[in-house]
Amino acid sequence: MATPDDLEKPPTPEEEARDRRAANIFLLVAGAALVGVGVWLANAMIDARRADDCMSSGRRNCSPIDVSR
């Protein structure tokens, strides 16, 4: 039967390195996703500002529709 001391072994250096790599990969992916969302949000805000400026200047064709042939 396993004793409590057997269940709480300290991690080996290889296990620590594996866990550190996994954490770094997760943080890299999360950081990239955060930057991507930030860029998308900034572009959406710029487009909204341009449309608002266009409409407030009295123009009628602020959102042209692309028609592919």
C-alpha positions in Angstrom: 0.0 0.0 0.0 1.2 3.5 -0.9 2.2 5.8 1.9 1.5 9.6 1.8 5.2 10.1 1.3 5.2 8.1 -1.9 2.3 10.2 -3.3 4.0 13.5 -2.8 7.3 13.0 -4.5 9.0 16.2 -5.8 9.0 16.6 -9.5 12.0 15.6 -11.4 14.0 18.2 -13.4 12.5 16.7 -16.6 9.0 17.1 -15.4 9.7 20.7 -14.3 11.1 21.5 -17.7 8.1 19.9 -19.4 5.6 21.8 -17.3 7.6 25.1 -17.9 7.5 24.5 -21.6 3.8 23.8 -21.6 3.1 27.0 -19.6 5.3 29.0 -21.9 3.5 27.7 -25.0 0.1 28.4 -23.4 1.2 32.0 -22.5 2.6 32.6 -26.0 -0.7 31.4 -27.6 -2.8 33.5 -25.2 -0.6 36.6 -25.8 -0.9 36.2 -29.6 -4.6 35.8 -29.3 -4.8 39.0 -27.1 -2.7 40.9 -29.6 -4.9 39.7 -32.5 -8.1 40.7 -30.7 -6.6 44.1 -29.9 -5.6 44.7 -33.5 -9.1 43.7 -34.7 -10.8 45.9 -32.1 -8.6 48.9 -33.1 -9.4 48.4 -36.8 -13.1 48.1 -36.0 -13.0 51.3 -34.0 -11.2 53.1 -36.9 -13.8 51.9 -39.4 -16.6 53.1 -37.1 -15.0 56.5 -36.7 -14.6 56.9 -40.4 -18.2 55.9 -41.0 -19.4 58.4 -38.3 -17.3 61.2 -39.8 -18.7 60.4 -43.2 -22.3 60.4 -42.1 -21.9 63.6 -40.0 -20.5 65.4 -43.0 -23.8 64.7 -44.8 -22.6 62.2 -47.4 -25.0 59.5 -48.6 -22.6 56.8 -49.8 -20.7 56.2 -46.6 -20.9 52.4 -46.9 -20.5 51.4 -50.5 -21.7 47.9 -51.5 -19.2 45.8 -53.5 -20.9 44.1 -56.4 -18.8 41.3 -58.0 -19.5 40.3 -61.6 
